[in-house]
Every structure is written in structure tokens, then in C-alpha cells.
Amino acid sequence: MIKILHELSIGFEAIVTVLGAILAVSKKKNYGWLISLTFGIYVFYDLARFLSFDLSADILYIAFFIASLSITFAVWKIYREK
């Protein structure tokens, strides 16, 4: 059951990645790229753990840090939008 939830979560993260890009392109909202980057990293991070990629933990920590910065900046841009 938990494995299915993890797989579904990765699927939803992938959907948000695509929707972020669509938001950036069709609605001309640059923060869409930041959302897409964040969730794209989440997909990579979760797939790396799920499929047991042979990656250094440092790479995953750095990727997760970049995702955290990206979503923070995106939310800040949304907050400041008029």
C-alpha cells in the first residue's frame, strides 16, 4: 500500500512539473518555471530513492536544497504579484 502511495506521489509531482511549465509559457508567469524546477527535482529525488540510483547522498541533498530555494523564490514572487 505504501509503495503505491509513493508511486502516486511521484506521478502527481510530475504533473505539477508539467503544469508549472504550462503556467510559465501560456500564462507568462515566470514563477511557473520555478515551480516546474522544484517539482522536477522532487521527481528526480523520489525516483532516485525509489529505484535505488547509485548516487551520493550529497547530490540528493544539494538537489533538495535547490528545490527548496526555488519554491521559496516562487512563493515570494506570487506573494509580491499585484
Phi, psi and omega in degrees: 000314181296323179299319179296318179297321178295317179296317178297319179300316177298320177298316178294322176298320178295320178297316179296324176302312180293316180297324176299317178294320178297319177301318180293317185280308187278327181259358179058038177255107184298333178293345175299323177295323179292320177296316179298316178299313181303308185284334172297319176294320177300318178299312179301312182300311182292321177294322179298319179285318184294319183263006178054050175301146179274075181239149175294143177300327179300320179298317180293320179295319178295316179299316180294323177297316178299319178298319180296317176297317182298312182289328176297314179294321178298314180295323177298317179296319178296317180299320183278350182294141181265000000 
